[in-house]
Amino acid sequence: MTVEHKILFTGTMGAGKTTAIAGVSEIPPVSTDVRNSDTSVAKATTTVGLDYGELTLDNGEKLRLYGTPGQMRFDFMWRILGRGALGVVILVDNSRPDPLADLDIYLDGFAELIAQTACVVAVGRMETHPSPGIDAYARRMEAKGVVCPVLPANVTDAQQVVQLLELLLLQLEV
């Protein structure tokens, strides 16, 4: 019998959830993207339900990867998708106007899940937008009582996405 784990990817619209899952999935990813009507974000499509992909680990265990919608109006999906998750990867886009406030939204929105399981925060677009730095994220998480790794990541690089997943799983081996 194959052991399966549910992993959640969350973050703002455009943070890279769909890209991360598509980049590592062994199956054609399921996506519920539709035309973006939010003119504040220069993006052609946006996820309104979920993204889904699968990845088999070297030990034969299967990761079922779920991506949440990034827009707050779909936050009801966060609770639905979070049920039974083994861990959560929060993607933050450092090029947004207030990425620390964005982090707060997801730390608060997934507080119960984060308290029960593993979490990794991955900050994207730091090469073009170096501020705020990783230390600012760590301080914000500490102020909220969240202890989990925070690191820069480029989710267009499948190897970096796999490293995020490995870091998440390492927290569970304690």
KAFEN-V488329 format. One record per helix or strand of 3 or more residues. SS is the DSSP state (hx for helix, st for strand). FROM is the first residue (numbers start at 1). TO is the last residue. If there is no record, write none. Layout:
# KAFEN-V488329
ss->{SS	SS}
from->{FROM	FROM}
to->{TO	TO}
This chain:
# KAFEN-V488329
ss->{st	hx	st	st	st	hx	hx	st	hx	hx	st	hx	st	hx}
from->{4	17	30	45	62	72	76	87	99	111	118	134	149	158}
to->{11	24	35	56	68	74	82	93	109	116	124	143	152	171}
